[in-house]
């Protein structure tokens, strides 16, 4: 899926849309920023369970996928609140990391 398409569709489910033009209290930004922190904690908690329980944590991959999806939603939301396109953010980040470290040999990678 295209990141900008995802961002537009994710915005359709935003429960605290931006009200920047009408004297907003800041909740439109605070809610997704707190969401990022909370979902990061959830991801870390899943990893902690994986470290503790090993292979008996049977849903590890599914839970990681779910938490990453939640993080992606919040990142897309914050980007939209700052009038940034998620695709542009991703492209700029790849350029920054390539300029800094260059391409790395991943040995075939996971994709």
URFEN-V584061 format. One record per residue. N is the residue number from 1. RES is the residue in one letter. SS is DSSP state (hx for helix, st for strand, lp for the rest). NEAR is the number of other C-alpha atoms within 10 Angstrom. Layout:
BEGIN
N/RES/SS/NEAR
N/RES/SS/NEAR
END
This chain:
BEGIN
1/X/lp/5
2/X/lp/8
3/X/hx/16
4/X/hx/16
5/X/hx/13
6/X/hx/15
7/X/hx/22
8/X/hx/15
9/X/hx/13
10/X/hx/16
11/X/hx/18
12/X/lp/9
13/X/lp/11
14/X/lp/14
15/X/lp/9
16/X/lp/14
17/X/lp/15
18/X/lp/18
19/X/lp/14
20/X/hx/12
21/X/hx/6
22/X/hx/7
23/X/lp/7
24/X/lp/11
25/X/lp/10
26/X/lp/11
27/X/hx/13
28/X/hx/19
29/X/hx/21
30/X/hx/13
31/X/hx/15
32/X/hx/21
33/X/hx/15
34/X/hx/12
35/X/hx/18
36/X/hx/20
37/X/hx/12
38/X/hx/15
39/X/hx/19
40/X/hx/16
41/X/hx/13
42/X/hx/19
43/X/hx/18
44/X/hx/14
45/X/hx/13
46/X/hx/19
47/X/hx/18
48/X/hx/12
49/X/hx/13
50/X/hx/17
51/X/hx/11
52/X/hx/11
53/X/hx/11
54/X/hx/12
55/X/hx/10
56/X/hx/10
57/X/lp/15
58/X/lp/11
59/X/lp/12
60/X/hx/16
61/X/hx/13
62/X/hx/10
63/X/hx/16
64/X/hx/17
65/X/hx/13
66/X/hx/15
67/X/hx/20
68/X/hx/16
69/X/hx/13
70/X/hx/19
71/X/hx/21
72/X/hx/19
73/X/hx/22
74/X/hx/24
75/X/hx/18
76/X/hx/25
77/X/hx/30
78/X/hx/22
79/X/hx/17
80/X/hx/19
81/X/hx/18
82/X/lp/10
83/X/lp/9
84/X/lp/15
85/X/lp/18
86/X/hx/23
87/X/hx/16
88/X/hx/13
89/X/hx/13
90/X/hx/12
91/X/hx/10
92/X/hx/12
93/X/hx/12
94/X/hx/13
95/X/hx/11
96/X/hx/12
97/X/hx/11
98/X/hx/12
99/X/hx/10
100/X/hx/9
101/X/hx/8
102/X/lp/11
103/X/lp/9
104/X/lp/7
105/X/lp/7
106/X/lp/7
107/X/lp/6
108/X/lp/6
109/X/lp/6
110/X/lp/5
111/X/lp/3
END
